[in-house]
Amino acid sequence: MSYSITQLLTQLQGELANAGLWQDKPVAEHLLQSSQPFCVDTLRFEQWLQFVFIPKMRALIHAKHPLPSAIALTPMAEVYWPGRYAQLHTVLKCIDITLGGGE
């Protein structure tokens, strides 16, 4: 499973860049300290994907730690980007399915 998640994370990064949502500069460290899901009070969803989700998943894979077995990125994308960024929605849905064991 890790190999396909690694590929999906790379694809997610590429789709964020293609959509013009990938940032060159990191966000301020204090913005990452949110206790809210997806850091909704401090980050935009694409920032959370770039600065929290992708690095955390890569760290888990690198350390050979278990990956989350249930995740729901797609509903957040549907709320945050309704009717936009179809390719991003597709990649996020694939991540949800893969981590949920529906590969």
Buried (B, 14 or more C-beta within 10 A) or exposed (E): EEEEBBEBBEBBBEBBEEBEBBEEEEBEEEBBEBEEEBBEEBBBBBBBBBBBBBEEBBEBBEEEEEEEEEBEBBEBBEEBBEEEBEBBBBBBBBBBBBBEEEE
